[in-house]
Amino acid sequence: MFKEERKSPQFDWSHLGDIEWGRPNLGPQTAVAVYRLMQFTLRDAIISHTDVATANRIFYDAGLSAGKAIHEHLLRNTHDFDRFIAELQETLRTFAIGILRVESSDLLKHRFVLTVAEDLDCSGLPMSDELACTFDEGFIAGLFSAHFGKQFTARETDCWCTGDRVCRFEVVLVDA
Amino acid sequence: MEHEDIERLDKISGHLHALLHNEQPALLDLTGQQEDEIRQVGEFVNTFTEALSSLTKAAHHLSIGDMDVAIVAKLPAGHHLKNLQATLRHLTWQTGQIAKGDFSQRVEFLGDFSHSFNWMVEQLEAYRQRILGQNRELERLATTDPLTGVYNRRYLMDFATKEFLRSQRYSHVFSAIQMDIDYFKKINDAHGHAVGDEVIKAFTGTCQEVLRESDVLGRVGGEEFSIILPETGREGALIVAERIRQAIADLKVGAEDRIIRFTVSIGVTHLRQEDAGLEAVLRRADEALYLAKNGGRNKVVTA
C-alpha cells in the first residue's frame, strides 16, 4: 500500500485511515509547526539526496494529487465556478489551510489569479527571496484540473518569503 | 570630530529634514568618501530614501485606484500596502460577482468596512428577494381569477396558443373543454351573489380534484370555464369531462341553512389535422357546449 514500487501516483483517500477511530483521545488536529516540520525536513532530505529541481517537482506533484483528492472527497463537485470557489474557500478555512481570495477570473481564457493569506505552508517563515509554496502550486493546479476536467498549471508569483503578506498564484489552462 | 565629518553629518541631517517635510531630496552623493561609519549611515539613508519614495508612489497609485502598481516590500509599510493591494483586488472581483447576482460574497478583516459592505450585500439580497416575491405576486394577480384562484382568460388563451403550436409542430394531440354552469343566473337571483360566489368556488375546486397537474383550468366568463388538456385525445378528454359532470351533479354546496345543488353542461373537442388555428378548436368546443345546453343541460357533448 505505502511501500509498493510505482511509476504513477497511487494515492487513495483511504490511505489517510480512520482518524476518529485511531485517535480517540488526541483527535484529528495537530499543530501547524508539526506540518511544517514534516514539509521542510522532507524537502531538506530530498534536496540532499537529489537536487532542488527534483524536490520542487516532487512537491508540485504531491500537491497535485492532494488537490484532486480534496476536490473528489470534500467538495460537492459542482460545475458552477462561483460555487466551486465558495466551497473551496469554506473548506480551506475549515481545515485552517488558508484564506483563499480571488483577484481575477477569466472563464473564457481560463486564467485566474488567487491569493492565499495565512497560508499553512509559508505564512510567518523567514524572508528568503524564494517562492516557497511549491506544494500549494500543485495543490491549486489539482483543484482546478479536477473542477474543469482539464489540465491546469499554477505558478506562485508572490509569497510571504518574498516579502508579501499573501501568496499569489496565477492559474492557467495548459496549452490554452 | 573633523570639520569635514561635521559637514557630511550636516548633509545627512538636511536630507532627513527634507524627507520629514514632504520634500523629495536627491540621494546623498557618497562618491569619493572614505569608508567609515558616517558613509555607512549615508548609505542607509539613501536606501531608506529609495524605499520611502517607492512606497509613497505605490500609496499614491493605490489611493487613486490603480491596483496594478508594483510595490517593493522592503519596509513593513510595504507589506501592509501589498496586503491592501490584494484586498482591493479581491474586493474588485467580489463587486463584479455581486453585480452578476452572487450575493454570497462577504468581506472579512476590514473592520467597519466589512460590517457596512456585508450589510449592503444582505440588504441587496433582501431587496432582490422582495422584488422577486412581488413579481411572483404580480404574475399571480395578472394570470389568475381573484375569486377562485384558477387561471384567467388571458393566461388560458396564452397557454392554449402555445399548446396549439407545440402540438402542431410535434404532431401531438390536445383537447379543449368548454363548460357552463347550468341556470347560474337563477342561483344568483334566488340566493344572492355571495351564494353564487360559493357555488363558483365549489365548482372550480371540484374540477381541480378531477384534473391532472398538467391540465389547465381557466375562468373565461362569469360562469364559463375552459380546460386545456395537453397530450390528451378525444377519449381521454371525454372521460375527464364525464367525471367532472358527475362530480358536479353529486356536489352539495352548503350556504347558510340551505343546500344548493347544480349541474354543468360541457362541450369537448380535440385538435384535428385540418385545424388552421386555435380559434377553430375553441369554436368547435363552443358549438359542442351549445348542443349540450340545448340538449337538456347536465350533458357532455363532443364535436
Interface residues (C-beta under 8 A of the other chain):
Chain A: D82 A86 I99 R101 V102 E103 S104 S105 V113 T115 A117 D158 T162 G163 D164 R165 V166 R168
Chain B: A73 K74 G78 H79 H80 K82 N83 A86 R89 H90 T92 W93 Q97 K100 D102 S104 E108
